Amino acid sequence: MPASEPLLVACLCAAWCGTCKEYRPIFDAARDSAPPGERFVWVDIEDEADVVEDIDVENFPTLLVARGDTVLYFGVLTPQPGLLTRLLQAARAGDLKPQASDPEVAALPARVRAMSGNA
């Protein structure tokens, strides 16, 4: 996995979720300040159910951070700007090690890229 490969950051949320609505500006601000090439994708788990497939998203926001097809983080992130900033800094610095994940989560980066038009 080349260190130069840009990060993919996906937020799995739902339109009806109040926490997601509050988190969207935080996510968008991280996207707007990201280095060129990084991709940020907002995934509504109901509208894009085919992307999420059998992954059980129980809490929001659930975040995916991947480099290529390697999952560096997949889990719930408390909706605070500082936490997202620190997570992304660690990912960019190479401080996040690949996260062992089930096959559905391991396939998620490719499905998100395909959904957002850049497989």
C-alpha positions in Angstrom: 0.0 0.0 0.0 1.9 3.1 -1.2 2.0 5.9 1.4 1.2 8.3 -1.5 -2.1 6.7 -2.1 -4.8 9.2 -0.9 -7.2 8.4 1.9 -10.8 7.5 1.4 -13.0 8.8 4.2 -16.6 7.7 4.3 -19.2 8.6 6.8 -22.1 6.1 7.1 -25.2 7.9 8.4 -28.9 8.2 7.8 -31.0 11.2 6.7 -33.4 10.8 9.7 -30.5 10.9 12.3 -30.2 14.1 14.2 -26.6 13.4 15.2 -25.7 12.9 11.5 -27.3 16.2 10.6 -25.2 17.9 13.3 -22.0 16.0 12.2 -22.3 16.8 8.5 -20.7 20.3 8.8 -17.8 18.8 10.8 -17.3 16.2 8.1 -17.6 18.8 5.3 -15.0 21.0 7.0 -12.6 18.1 7.2 -13.1 17.5 3.5 -12.6 21.1 2.6 -9.3 21.3 4.5 -8.0 17.9 3.3 -4.9 17.5 1.1 -5.6 17.2 -2.7 -6.7 13.8 -3.8 -8.3 12.6 -0.6 -11.9 11.6 -1.1 -14.6 12.2 1.4 -18.0 10.5 0.8 -21.2 10.8 2.7 -23.1 7.5 2.6 -26.8 7.4 3.6 -27.1 3.7 4.7 -30.7 3.6 3.5 -30.4 5.3 0.2 -27.1 3.4 -0.5 -28.0 0.1 1.0 -26.2 -1.8 -1.8 -22.9 -0.1 -0.7 -23.3 -1.1 3.0 -24.7 -4.6 2.1 -24.7 -6.8 5.3 -22.7 -4.5 7.5 -24.7 -3.7 10.6 -24.5 0.0 11.3 -26.0 0.5 14.7 -24.6 3.8 15.8 -23.9 7.1 14.1 -21.7 8.5 12.8 -19.8 5.4 11.7 -16.6 6.2 9.9 -14.5 4.4 7.4 -10.9 5.5 6.8 -9.0 3.5 4.1 -5.9 3.8 2.0 -6.6 1.9 -1.2 -8.5 -1.2 -0.1 -6.8 -1.3 3.3 -9.2 -0.4 6.1 -7.3 1.8 8.7 -10.4 2.6 10.8 -13.9 1.4 10.8 -16.2 2.3 13.7 -18.2 4.9 15.6 -16.6 8.2 16.1 -17.9 10.6 18.7 -19.2 13.6 16.7 -16.5 16.1 17.8 -14.3 18.0 15.3 -11.1 17.3 17.3 -11.5 13.6 17.2 -12.0 13.5 13.4 -9.0 15.8 13.0 -6.7 13.6 15.1 -7.9 10.4 13.4 -7.1 11.9 10.0 -3.7 13.2 11.1 -2.8 9.8 12.4 -3.9 8.1 9.1 -1.9 10.7 7.0 1.2 10.2 9.2 1.0 6.4 8.8 0.2 5.9 12.5 -2.9 3.9 11.9 -2.2 0.2 11.2 -4.4 -1.8 9.0 -7.5 -2.9 10.9 -8.5 -6.5 10.8 -12.1 -6.6 9.6 -14.7 -9.0 8.4 -15.0 -9.6 4.6 -17.9 -7.2 4.3 -16.0 -4.3 5.9 -12.8 -5.2 3.9 -14.8 -4.8 0.7 -16.4 -1.5 1.7 -13.7 0.8 0.3 -14.1 -0.6 -3.2 -17.9 -0.3 -3.0 -17.7 3.3 -1.7 -15.3 4.3 -4.5 -17.6 2.6 -7.0 -20.7 4.4 -5.6 -18.9 7.8 -5.7 -17.8 7.3 -9.3 -14.1 6.4 -9.0 -13.5 2.7 -8.7 
